[in-house]
Amino acid sequence: MIDQLINLWPELNKSFIETLIMVGIGLVVALIAGLPLGLLLFVTDRDLFLENRTVKSIVGVVVNLIRSVPFIILLVFLFPFTNFLIGTTTGPVAASVALSVAAIPFYARIVESSARDIDKGVIEAAIACGASPWLIIKDIIFPEIKPGLISGLTITAISLIGYSAMAGAIGGGGIGDLAIRYGYYRYDNFVMFTTVILLIVLVQIVQYTGDYIAKTVKKN
């Protein structure tokens, strides 16, 4: 078993780094695009300071459409766009395009859900004091939902780890690719067992770290 692990280590290390690249890019894009999108969904809702049914409906429909497509289908559907953007449809960077597209609406809904837990009386009081929409978002909404944002980012990261394994099945690289090529196609149970254990450990580390940061932020 030790000899098998030593022989597998170079591929395992490469696959682990590729998975981190895919998940890392997806998380960054989700944070940059999903956070403002989620806030937009919240502040344009009924009885809020930027109420706009048209914007709310259009953004909500787009978000729901993307979320309703299974990731493996979304990955294949975005091949032309990925090829145009990156110049290839294989590898971790190419796979991160579909991962990012899937992560944006996923995280946006989590942001919106976190914002709904805010006491609307606080927002109404800020409006009565003459606070601008930007000030309300920056100084009231964002600080209140910060722990929820971190927890949501943790959930998104874990989902992306699972998606990245699927991306590996069709040339995305990463741990999923290693499991398919070396484990499934070669009927190597040791590789399958090792990749599953690695994914479990990675998810546990992400979950523990996210929970710890969220609790620390909430206390502060």
Secondary structure, DSSP 8 states (H G I E B T S, - for coil): -HHHHHHHHHHHHHHHHHHHHHHHHHHHHIIIIIHHHHHHHHHTSTTSTT--HHHHHHHHHHHHHHHHS-HHHHHHHTHHHHHHHHS-S-SHHHHHHHHHHHHHHHHHHHHHHHHTTS-HHHHHHHHHTT--HHHHIIIIIHHHHHHHHHHHHHHHHHHHHHHHHHHHTTT--HHHHHIIIIIITTT-HHHHHHHHHHHHHHHHHHHHHHHHHHHHHHH-
